[in-house]
């Protein structure tokens, strides 16, 4: 149980302290809301869950590496900066993947609604 408490503490701190993580969680809530609204299929829920988990996971790893790097080398360091850039790139790629999956799932559903409103 202690391990779970530490894990949830890490997730809560991520949300409290990292602006981009809050944006990702808002996007996740939006995807869940749209999923419920449009009654997406089980496979679509699986896809949303996987890509959302990927984004949160990369954000957690990115933040952990940034925190560790800042602790080890508080001064500006070119190599540490490059490592941070790689981590930020991983988060960006995961977010782009999630955006593409979300667009593939929700665009056809939104298009159908627009067609019924404006035939």
C-alpha positions in Angstrom: 0.0 0.0 0.0 2.9 2.3 0.7 4.1 1.9 -2.9 0.8 3.0 -4.2 0.8 6.0 -1.9 4.2 7.1 -3.3 3.0 6.5 -6.9 -0.2 8.6 -6.4 1.9 11.3 -4.6 4.1 11.5 -7.7 1.1 11.8 -10.0 -0.5 14.5 -7.7 2.8 16.4 -7.6 3.0 16.2 -11.4 -0.4 17.7 -11.8 0.2 20.4 -9.1 3.6 21.5 -10.3 3.8 20.9 -14.1 1.7 23.2 -16.3 2.0 20.9 -19.4 0.8 17.9 -17.3 -2.3 19.8 -16.4 -2.9 20.5 -20.1 -2.5 16.8 -20.8 -5.0 15.9 -18.1 -7.5 18.4 -19.3 -7.1 16.9 -22.8 -7.6 13.4 -21.3 -10.8 14.6 -19.6 -12.0 16.0 -22.9 -11.3 12.7 -24.7 -13.2 10.8 -22.0 -16.1 13.2 -22.3 -16.2 13.0 -26.0 -15.9 9.2 -25.7 -18.9 9.0 -23.5 -20.9 11.5 -25.6 -20.2 9.7 -28.8 -20.4 6.2 -27.3 -17.1 5.1 -28.8 -16.4 1.4 -29.3 -14.3 -0.8 -27.1 -11.4 -0.7 -29.6 -11.6 3.1 -29.7 -11.6 3.2 -25.8 -8.5 0.9 -25.9 -6.8 3.3 -28.4 -7.6 6.4 -26.3 -6.4 4.6 -23.1 -3.1 3.5 -24.6 -2.2 6.9 -26.2 -3.4 8.8 -23.1 -1.3 6.6 -20.9 1.7 7.1 -23.2 1.4 10.9 -22.9 1.1 10.8 -19.1 3.9 8.3 -18.8 6.3 10.3 -21.0 5.4 13.5 -19.0 6.2 11.7 -15.7 9.5 10.4 -17.1 10.4 13.7 -18.6 9.7 15.5 -15.3 11.7 13.0 -13.3 14.7 13.3 -15.6 14.5 17.1 -15.5 14.3 17.1 -11.7 17.2 14.7 -11.4 19.3 16.7 -14.0 18.6 20.0 -12.1 19.6 18.3 -8.8 22.8 16.9 -10.2 23.8 20.0 -12.2 22.0 23.2 -11.0 24.1 25.3 -13.4 23.4 25.5 -17.1 25.0 22.6 -18.9 24.9 21.9 -22.6 24.8 18.1 -22.3 22.1 18.2 -19.6 20.2 20.7 -21.8 20.4 18.2 -24.7 19.1 15.4 -22.5 16.2 17.6 -21.4 15.4 18.4 -25.0 15.3 14.7 -25.9 12.9 14.1 -23.1 10.7 17.1 -24.1 10.8 15.7 -27.7 9.5 12.3 -26.4 6.5 14.1 -24.7 5.8 16.0 -27.8 5.8 12.9 -30.0 3.5 11.1 -27.6 1.1 14.1 -27.6 1.1 14.2 -31.4 0.4 10.5 -31.5 -2.5 11.0 -29.1 -3.8 13.9 -31.1 -3.7 11.9 -34.3 -5.6 9.0 -32.7 -8.1 11.3 -31.2 -8.7 13.0 -34.6 -9.1 9.6 -36.3 -11.7 8.6 -33.7 -13.6 11.8 -33.2 -13.4 13.6 -36.6 -15.8 11.2 -38.4 -18.3 11.5 -35.4 -18.1 15.3 -35.4 -18.5 15.3 -39.2 -21.7 13.3 -38.9 -23.1 15.7 -36.4 -22.3 18.7 -38.6 -23.9 16.9 -41.6 -27.2 16.4 -39.7 -27.2 20.1 -38.6 -26.3 21.4 -42.0 -27.3 18.9 -44.6 
